């Protein structure tokens, strides 16, 4: 069921992999089989089937976005090793 409608060198370049000639032949056959199975799936009648992103329904559990009191600035900076102008002072990491 191998399908050679693709360029194995182009696919290997996209994947940033170097292939030996034996690996190219084996990968070309495997990708051809995969594309053959996809072609077979295209024959299915999916009218009336809703598109979905997941096999089971998912829902995010989120809390409501409400403003809540936070700790005061002085308390946040109380244990800071260094501070200046009400901000944390950290070592420079970008040169």
N, C-alpha and C positions, 0 to 999 in steps of 0.2 A: 504494500500500500504506500510505498515511498513516493513522495511528490518532490520533484526537483524544480519547483517554480520559485525558489529562493536561492540567493548566493550565500553559501556557507562562509566565505571569506568576509563578506559584509557583516553577517551575524556575529562572527567571532570578533571582528573589529569593534562592533557595538558593545560587546561584552568585555572588551579589553582582555582577551585571552589569546595565547599563542597555541596553535594546534599543530600536531604532527600530521602527515598525510593519512596515517591510520586513524587518528582521532577525528580528522575531518570526515572521512568516509563513514565512520560509525555515527558521529553526530548528525551528519546529513541524513542518514537512514532513520535515526530516531526522530529528528525534527519532521521529516517527511511523514512518518507514521502519525505523529501528533497532529499535523495539519490534515491528514486524512481523516482522523477521528473528528476534528472540528468540522470538516466538510460534511461528515455523516450527521453531525448534530444540526447542521443547517437544514437538513431535510425534515426535521420535526415540525409538526403543526403546533404553534404556540398561540394561536388565536384565542383570546379570552384569558390568557395567563398574564397576570399583572407583573410588571417588572419589580424586582426586589433587590435590595443590597445585601440582605442576610437571609439565611435559611430559616431562621426563627425571628419573630418580631422582637425588636430591642427598643427600650426607652431609657433615655438618660434620666437619672434621678438627680435633680438639681434643687438646691435650696433657693428660696426667693432672694433676690438681690436687694438687701435692705442696708441702709446706713446704720452702723452700730458704733458705739464708742470704742476708741482704741486707747492704748496706753499713752501717757503724755510723753513728749519729746525728751524731757529730762530723764524719765525712767528708762527709755529706750537707750539713751546714751550713757547711762550710769556705769555700765561695765565695759564700755568701749575703751580699748587700750589707748587710742588717739582720737581726738575729735577737734573740729575747728568750725566755727560759725554754725553750730547746731547740726553738723554733718559728721558721719564716720570718715576717718582718714585711713585709707588702705594703701598698701604698697603699689607702686606703679608696675603693671605687668606688660604693657605695650611699649615697645621701644621705638 
